[in-house]
């Protein structure tokens, strides 16, 4: 049985911040970059009205896991600047960071597609495999 993915939306005019909590690796780049927007101890925790759309785009494009993305008006989802070729980066002590479009086939044959940034588990401790959930931090993974 497949779990339904949780997706949250936070809007500012025609701009929509999309958050997928299961993809979040808790790097805290969002909180450190725009602390006036990302307030983890409050509900709603994302307040896009507190920053310019350009600042939101710049921050979202830096999200290492792809948990944050954005949509504009009726345009299809933009995950920021998607490179021409898919890039894979090994993060020291952390996940594989895949930048670009991917098609991932699970062991059970299910296919998932993703654009932008996707963090894949390297440590084996994730409860959200094949995606990273930040478990490498508690496992002292090297």
C-alpha positions as a printed Julia matrix, in Angstrom:
142×3 Matrix{Float64}:
  0.0    0.0     0.0
  1.35   3.4    -0.96
  1.09   6.36    1.35
 -0.47   9.48   -0.12
  2.08  12.26   -0.26
  1.33  15.29    1.92
  1.61  18.56    0.0
  1.0   21.97    1.59
  0.47  25.26   -0.28
  1.12  28.81    0.91
  0.12  31.67   -1.39
  1.13  35.24   -2.07
 -0.8   36.78   -4.96
 -0.24  34.55   -8.01
  2.78  32.89   -6.38
  2.38  29.63   -4.49
  4.99  28.03   -2.22
  4.67  24.23   -2.33
  6.01  22.22    0.63
  6.36  18.43    0.65
  7.27  17.56    4.26
  8.31  13.97    3.48
 11.11  15.26    1.23
 12.47  17.71    3.82
 15.94  16.88    5.19
 15.85  19.74    7.71
 18.92  21.53    6.37
 17.37  24.76    7.72
 18.51  26.75    4.68
 14.98  28.14    4.39
 14.91  29.31    8.02
 18.41  30.8     7.88
 17.81  32.55    4.55
 14.35  33.99    5.23
 13.63  33.8     8.96
 10.72  36.23    8.55
  9.0   33.73    6.21
  9.84  30.35    7.76
  8.68  30.14   11.37
  8.91  26.46   12.41
  7.24  26.96   15.8
  4.15  28.67   14.38
  1.13  27.68   12.28
  1.12  28.33    9.45
  4.89  27.98    9.52
  5.4   29.47    6.04
  4.37  33.08    5.54
  5.2   34.07    1.95
  3.68  37.52    2.4
  6.71  38.46    4.54
  9.14  38.52    1.57
  9.29  39.55   -2.06
  8.49  36.98   -4.71
 12.06  37.23   -6.03
 13.49  36.55   -2.55
 11.14  33.56   -2.2
 12.23  32.18   -5.59
 15.92  32.63   -4.73
 15.52  30.82   -1.41
 13.37  28.0    -2.8
 15.91  27.4    -5.58
 18.48  26.72   -2.82
 16.38  24.02   -1.09
 18.68  20.97   -1.24
 15.96  18.31   -1.01
 13.31  19.78   -3.28
 10.85  19.8    -0.38
 10.13  23.42   -1.28
  9.13  24.39   -4.79
  6.84  26.99   -6.28
  4.1   27.55   -8.82
  3.11  30.73  -10.61
 -0.5   31.38  -11.71
 -1.66  28.68  -14.11
  1.84  27.65  -15.1
  2.99  24.13  -14.34
  5.09  23.66  -11.24
  8.46  25.3   -11.38
 11.07  23.91   -9.03
 13.34  26.82   -9.78
 16.16  26.7   -12.24
 16.29  23.17  -13.57
 19.63  22.4   -15.24
 19.8   21.15  -18.84
 21.39  17.89  -17.67
 20.59  16.07  -14.48
 23.37  16.61  -11.93
 24.18  14.4    -8.96
 26.21  15.66   -6.02
 27.42  13.6    -3.06
 26.9   15.72    0.05
 29.58  15.01    2.69
 27.98  12.99    5.49
 24.61  13.34    3.8
 22.41  12.34    0.88
 22.89  12.21   -2.86
 21.51  15.49   -4.18
 19.97  15.06   -7.62
 19.29  18.28   -9.57
 17.12  18.02  -12.65
 14.34  15.81  -13.95
 14.28  12.21  -12.76
 12.06   9.17  -13.15
 12.5    6.83  -10.18
 11.24   3.25  -10.29
 10.76   1.74   -6.85
 11.42  -1.89   -5.9
  7.66  -2.49   -6.12
  7.55  -1.09   -9.67
  5.9    2.22   -8.82
  7.24   5.14  -10.81
  7.71   8.62   -9.38
  8.82  11.64  -11.36
 10.46  14.7    -9.87
 11.92  17.98  -11.12
 14.32  20.3    -9.38
 16.16  19.04   -6.3
 15.72  15.56   -4.84
 17.74  14.2    -1.91
 18.27  10.43   -1.97
 19.31   8.51    1.15
 22.89   7.18    1.31
 23.02   6.2     4.98
 20.26   3.57    4.92
 18.54   5.07    7.99
 15.76   7.01    6.27
 12.18   6.14    7.17
 11.19   7.59    3.78
 13.43   5.56    1.44
 14.65   6.14   -1.18
 14.42   9.78   -0.06
 16.53  11.32    2.67
 14.75  12.31    5.88
 17.8   13.68    7.69
 18.53  10.43    9.6
 22.21  10.66    8.61
 22.61  13.41   11.23
 21.66  11.11   14.13
 23.62   8.17   12.71
 26.82  10.22   12.34
 27.01   8.96    8.77
 30.28   9.68    6.97
